[in-house]
């Protein structure tokens, strides 16, 4: 299951785009906040989907600009999109936090270092919570936002709020 494929196939349902246009649009979505994804991986998957027959491609030249390849979703790609959506609806997966290794080793630190690092951790979580709240408020005012993107932002806003509260509990636990 490739969530990158799913993002690309879903996006192309709105019309043909070049790989560059897709990557730039995904950057405006702040996709890297909610998926482990990189621009090279997006380009690689677009080519893979095209080579696999899931996308149509057409080389175009506009004026003095260099040639570019425009990709569009075809019937095979739409079928694959539905397969990925069905799979995703029944395989939610586990939630892993990058900081789990830090938390699992916190007892291995001397008390002073533990207090310092826990304060760093709490400050970082609080900062991310604040950033997410700001993004949420900004997007809430955007009349052109897709519902699904806004709902994911809402999920992350709530998650960072919960992590902020939990980081305070963690700090208090080790302060006592």
C-alpha positions in Angstrom: 0.0 0.0 0.0 1.5 3.3 -1.1 0.0 6.4 0.6 2.0 8.5 -1.8 0.3 6.8 -4.8 -3.1 7.5 -3.1 -2.3 11.2 -2.7 -1.2 11.5 -6.3 -4.1 9.5 -7.8 -6.6 11.5 -5.7 -5.1 14.8 -6.6 -5.2 14.0 -10.3 -8.9 13.4 -10.2 -9.1 17.2 -10.2 -7.4 17.5 -13.5 -4.1 16.9 -15.4 -0.9 18.4 -13.8 2.8 18.2 -14.3 4.9 16.6 -11.6 6.4 20.0 -10.6 2.8 21.4 -10.2 1.8 18.5 -8.0 4.9 18.9 -5.8 4.4 22.6 -5.4 0.7 22.1 -4.6 1.5 19.4 -2.0 4.0 21.8 -0.4 1.2 24.4 0.1 -0.7 21.6 1.9 2.1 21.1 4.3 1.9 17.4 3.4 5.1 16.6 5.3 3.3 17.4 8.6 0.9 14.6 8.2 2.7 12.1 6.0 6.3 10.9 5.9 6.9 12.1 2.3 9.6 13.8 0.4 9.6 15.6 -3.0 11.9 13.0 -4.6 9.5 10.3 -3.5 6.6 12.1 -5.1 8.5 12.4 -8.4 9.6 8.8 -8.2 6.0 7.6 -7.6 4.6 9.7 -10.4 7.0 8.1 -12.9 6.2 4.6 -11.4 2.5 5.2 -11.7 2.9 6.4 -15.3 5.2 3.4 -16.2 2.7 1.1 -14.6 -0.1 2.3 -16.8 -2.1 4.1 -14.1 -1.5 7.6 -15.5 -1.5 9.0 -19.0 1.3 11.3 -19.8 1.7 13.9 -22.5 4.7 16.0 -23.3 3.8 19.7 -24.0 5.8 22.8 -24.8 4.4 26.2 -24.1 6.2 29.1 -25.9 9.8 29.4 -24.9 9.4 27.3 -21.9 11.1 23.8 -21.8 9.0 20.7 -22.4 7.1 19.3 -19.5 5.2 16.1 -19.0 1.5 16.5 -18.0 0.0 13.5 -16.2 -3.7 12.6 -16.0 -5.6 9.8 -14.3 -6.9 7.0 -16.5 -9.4 4.2 -15.9 -6.7 1.8 -14.6 -5.5 4.5 -12.2 -9.0 5.2 -11.0 -9.5 1.4 -10.3 -6.2 1.4 -8.4 -7.3 4.6 -6.5 -10.4 2.8 -5.3 -8.4 -0.3 -4.3 -6.1 1.9 -2.2 -9.0 3.7 -0.6 -10.7 0.4 0.3 -7.5 -1.0 1.7 -6.9 2.2 3.7 -10.4 2.2 5.1 -9.8 -1.2 6.7 -6.1 -0.9 7.6 -5.8 2.2 9.8 -2.4 1.1 11.0 -0.6 2.0 14.2 0.5 5.4 15.4 4.2 5.9 16.0 5.7 9.0 17.4 9.3 9.8 16.6 9.8 10.7 20.3 9.0 7.3 21.6 12.7 6.3 21.7 13.4 9.4 23.7 10.6 8.6 26.2 11.6 5.0 26.5 15.1 6.1 27.5 14.3 8.9 29.8 14.9 6.8 32.9 18.5 6.2 31.7 19.4 9.9 32.3 20.8 11.5 35.4 18.1 13.5 37.2 19.5 16.9 36.1 19.8 16.0 32.4 16.3 14.3 32.5 14.8 17.5 33.9 16.5 19.6 31.2 15.5 17.3 28.4 12.0 17.0 29.6 11.7 20.8 29.6 13.1 20.9 26.1 10.5 18.2 25.1 7.6 20.1 26.7 8.7 23.4 25.1 8.9 21.7 21.7 5.5 20.2 22.0 4.0 23.5 23.2 5.5 25.3 20.2 4.1 22.7 17.8 0.7 23.0 19.5 0.8 26.8 19.0 1.9 26.5 15.4 -1.0 24.0 14.7 -3.5 26.3 16.4 -2.3 29.2 14.2 -2.5 27.1 11.0 -6.0 25.9 12.1 -7.2 29.5 12.6 -5.7 30.6 9.3 -7.3 27.7 7.4 -10.6 28.1 9.2 -10.9 31.5 7.5 -10.0 30.1 4.0 -13.2 29.7 2.1 -11.5 27.5 -0.6 -10.1 24.8 1.8 -11.0 21.2 1.0 -13.0 19.7 3.8 -10.7 16.6 4.1 -7.6 18.8 4.5 -9.3 20.9 7.1 -10.5 17.9 9.1 -7.0 16.5 9.1 -5.7 19.8 10.4 -8.4 19.6 13.1 -7.2 16.2 14.0 -3.6 17.4 14.4 -4.7 20.4 16.3 -6.5 18.2 18.8 -3.5 15.7 18.9 -1.0 18.5 19.7 -3.3 19.8 22.4 -3.4 16.3 23.9 0.4 15.9 23.6 0.8 19.3 25.3 -1.3 18.2 28.3 0.5 14.8 28.3 4.0 16.4 28.3 3.0 18.4 31.4 2.0 15.1 33.1 5.3 13.5 32.0 7.3 16.4 33.4 5.3 16.4 36.7 5.8 12.7 37.1 9.6 13.1 37.0 9.6 16.3 39.0 8.2 14.5 42.0 
